[in-house]
Amino acid sequence: MGSEGPSAAAAVITVYVTGFKKFHGVSDNPTETIVNNLTEYMKKKGLPKGLVIGSCSILDTAGQGALVPLYQTLQSAIIAKDSESSSSNRIIWLHFGVNSGATRFAIERQAVNEATFRCPDEMGWKPQKVPIVPSDGTVSRIRETTLPVEEISKSLAKKGYDVMTSDDAGRFVCNYVYYHSLRFAEQNGNKSLFVHVPLFFTIDEETQMQFAASLLEVLATIC
């Protein structure tokens, strides 16, 4: 139960957050640390008004072989929403992935219906030019987030973060998950956003935790 009574009409944004486990070439995935620590971090810092964290999940760094748990995670938000009486509750999927070569944060605008893995995923799958969702058509099909990427990026830059917008989430597992999430969000009237972060070696853990908290603040104000 929240602190407000049933008469409170204010819409609540519920954010469901995911990160990834370690994978080939990245023995220590910063997104696993960020997402595992986010709820506790926000308890100390204080959640933005009108925003709650629905769950924080760590996904396997895999495509096809990890689809069932991915969809169970996505579906959990719909089940939770259906069990609540409030119809004003909005859902945002917030996915964090690491780009080990990056020097700044990147807000991803879109995902492409193409899986071309540069190395096998954690379940040994290495597709080349395979459509992620065959029924969506060719590998050139693009799905875009309905969230205002430019506005989010500018707001975070004003808070002092080195952040950019990006039109290319790669063709590996990050893009794979984002494509499925955007498709699921469209079907269910939700929103989805993918954010790439650098390694902690490049931007330290505390700064990345502050960035995640600031991102939640921005989402609470613009959504």
C-alpha positions, 0 to 999 in steps of 0.5 A: 500500500502506498502512503496516499489513499484511494482518492489520489488520482495522480498517475504513477509511472512504474519502471521495470529495470533490466541489466545483463550478466557477464559475457564473452569479453566482459567479465564484470558487467556494470549493468548487473551491479547497477540494476542489482543495487538500484532499489537500495540506492533509490531508497537512500536517495528518494524516488522521484514523485510519481515513480516507482520501481516495479522490479530489477532483473538481470537477464542472461546475455543470450538471444533466442535461448533466453527468450522465455525468461525475457518474456516472463520478465516483460509479462510480469509487468502486465500481470502486475498492472492487471491486478491493480485497480488504477488504470492510470498506471503507466509502465516503462521498460528500462534496459541497461546494457554495456558498450565496453568501447564507449566513453559516454552514456548512450540513449538508444532510439531504436532497434533493428530486426537483425541478429548478427552476433560477432561472437557466440552468446552465452548459450552458444548461439551465433546468428548471422543476418537472421531476423529477430522476429521473422513475422516482422519481415526483413532484417532492415525493419526498425522499431523506435521508442516512443519516448523523447530520446533527444529530450531525455539526453538533453536533460541528462546533459544539463545535469552534467553527464556525458551522454549522447543519443544513438541510432545503433544499438548494435546487432548483438544481444542488447539490440535483440532484447530491445527489439523484443521489448519495443515490440512487446511495449507497442502491443501492450501500450507501454514504453521501452528504452535502452541505455548503453553504459561504459565500463566502470573503468571508464566511468566509475560506479558511483557516477553510473549509479547517480546517472541511473537515478538521474535518468529515473528523475528525467523519466518521471518529469517527461512521461 
